[in-house]
Amino acid sequence: MLQFNADGRVAEIVINRPGAGNAFTGEMARQLGQIMREAAQSADVVIIRGEGADFTIGRDRHEPKTASPFDAFRQISAANAAMAAFPGILISKVRGRAFGFGVGLVMRSDIAFASEDAQFRLDEVEHGIPPMFIMEAMADHLAPKHALEMVLSGRQLSAQEAVRIGLLSQAVSAATLNNAVDRFVDVLRGRDRRVVLACKRYLRASAKLPADARSAFALVEQTEFALNKA
């Protein structure tokens, strides 16, 4: 299932079903949404990782279907919304396979590190399912041709290709992955938290504006931040 560990304002979510490739059940999706909503009140940084060899192979396709499709999908939608609403920095630390829902987790993270031998794949179309919960966020992260080819082909991407198309921030050796994430978190700890959170908030807000409105928005936001900081 999911474990949540906190050290001050830095927290970690561990996907802990290594015997099943860390596949996500409906209950785990519900837990993720709840954890992220609670973390929004107590953490500035959340790291999400998988226990064992894999990040997550995606949703558990062997889970008995005890709820209607709407009720099952609603848990995923709520988890996605909770991640999107998290005001701090969400970091994915990826080893092994990140398939299906795992790609969505990486995509919705603010920063994503992976070992060089990590693999990324969207296999939903192969199973007769359009991955709409992932596609609705793709336009904010990937170029349209990369996104559609990844969805339709279902082919496996290397960590190096994932960096190239913008899915990952960095790919490092498996031996240095923990250190790379720890160093980045240490950098964040040393920054003024108000500045860190303002950078994320502004970047997201400005991306929703027309290009010709961003300069005026920057002027207003920069001035307001300076006045509040004084």
N, C-alpha and C positions, 0 to 999 in steps of 0.2 A: 504494500500500500504506500502511502506517503508519510514521510517523517519531516518534521519541522524543527530545526535547531536554530537558536538565536544567540548571538554574541554581541551584546549592546545593540547597535542599530544596523548590524550586518547579520543577515539570516540565510539559512540554507534549506532548500526543499530537496529531499532525496526520494526519488522514485524507486521503491524498494520491492520489486518483484523479479529479482534476477533470474529465477528459475523459469520465468515465462517471458524473458526478453524485456522485462519491465513494461509489458503491455498494459494499457489503461482500461480499467473497467469503468462502468458508469459511476460507481461509488467513488472511484479515484478522481474522476472528473469533478464530481460534486465537492470532494475534499479540496481539490486544487482551487476552485472558486472561493471556498470558505477561507482557506489559508491566505490567499492573496488579498482578500478583503480585510482580514485581520492584520496582515503585514503592512497594509497601507497606513495603519495607525501607529505602528511601532518600529518599522524598519526603513532605512534609506537605501539599502542595497539588499537584494535577494538573489542568491545563486541557486539555480536549479540544475541537478545532475542525476544521473542514473547510478544505482548500485550495481557493481559487477561489470560485465563486459560491454553492455549496451546502454545507450541513453534511453530510448524506448522504441520498440518496433511499431508503436501506434496503438490503436484501439484493439481490445481483445475480441477477435472475431469468433471466439468459441464461447463467449459469455452467453448464457441463456437469456432470451429476449422476454423479460417479464413486464416491460412497460411499452406504451405506444411509441411509435417513432418520434412523435412530437416531444413526449416527456424525456426520451433518451437524448434527443438532440438538444433539448433545452439545457441540460447540464453542461454540455460542451459549449453552447453559446454563452452561458453564464460564466464559465471559467475563462473564456476568451475576453469577455467584457471586464472581468475582474483584473486580468493582466493588463488590458488596455488602460484601465483606470488607475493602476498603481502609479503613484507620483514619483517614486524613487527609481533607481536603476536596476533593471532586471537583467541578469547575466545567465546565459546558458553555458554549461561546461559539458562538452559532448565527447564521449568515447563510443566506439563501435557504431551500431546502427541507430540512425534517427530516421524512422520511416513514418509516413502518414501523419498522424497527430503530432509525432515528434518533430517533423518539419515545421508544423504550425507553431509549436512551442519555441523553436529556434527563431523563426521568423518574427514572432511577436516580442522576442527579447530585445532589449535596447543594445546589448553587446553580446556577441556569441563567439566563444573560443572552442576550438575542437582539436583533437589529436589528428595528425596527418593521415592516419589510417581510418578515420571515421568515414561512414557512408551515409548518403542521403537519398531518399527515394519516396515518391508518391505512387502508391500502388492501388489507389482506390478505383481508378478507371478499369484496371485489370479485373477488379472484383465487381464491376458493374455499378459503381457508385461515383457520381461527380463530386469531387471534394470541395463543396461550396464553402464550408467554414474556413478552409485554407485560401481558396481563390478570392474570397472577399477582402483579404488582407494583402494579397500578392501585389496589387497595383501600387501599394505604398513601399514595396521593397525590391521588386524585380522588374526588369524591362519586360514588356508584354510578350515578346517572342521567346525569351528565356522561360517565362512563366508558363505559357501554353505548351511549349515543347516538353517541359518537365512534367506537366499534368498528363498530357496525352500519351507520351512515350512510356512513362513508368520506369525509365531507365535509372540506374544507380549513378549518383554523382559522387565524385571524390571530394575530399575536403578542399583540395586545391581549386577545383572548379567551383565549389560552393563559395569560396572567397572571391573568385573572379566575377561571379554573377551578382554578388552582393548579399548572399544568404548568411555568410559568416564574416566576422570582423578579422579573425586571425586563425591560421592553422599552424600548430606547433608540434614538435615531437611528442609522442605519448609520455616520454619520461619527464618532459618539462611542462606538461599541461597544468598540473596543480600549481607549480611555481608561477606560471604566466598569469593565471587567474588571481593568485594571492598578491602578486606584485601590483596588478591593476586595482585590486580592492584597496591595497595600501595607499595607492595614489589617491583614490577617492576619499579615503579616511583623512588624508592630509589637506584636502580642499575645503573651502568654506561650503558647508552643506547648502546654504541658501543659493550660492552661485551654481552648484551642481544641479539642484532641482530646477532652478530658473532656466538653465540651458536646455534641459529636456523639455520643459513646458513650452519654452519659446519655439524650439525647433519643430515640435509637433503642431503648435498653433499656426506657425508661419507657413507650414507645408499645405495648409488648407486654404490659404489666401491666394488670390490672383497675384501674379508676379508684380504687377504695377502697384499693388497695395502693400507690399512687404516693407518697403523703405519707410513709409509713414508709420507702419505698425512697429518697426524696430525703434524709431525715434520715440514713440510713446512709451514702449515697454522699457527701453534703456533709461529714459528719464525717470519713470516711475520707480524702477529698481534703485537708481541712485538716490532718489529722495527717501525711499523707505530704509535704505542702508545707512543714511546719514544719522 
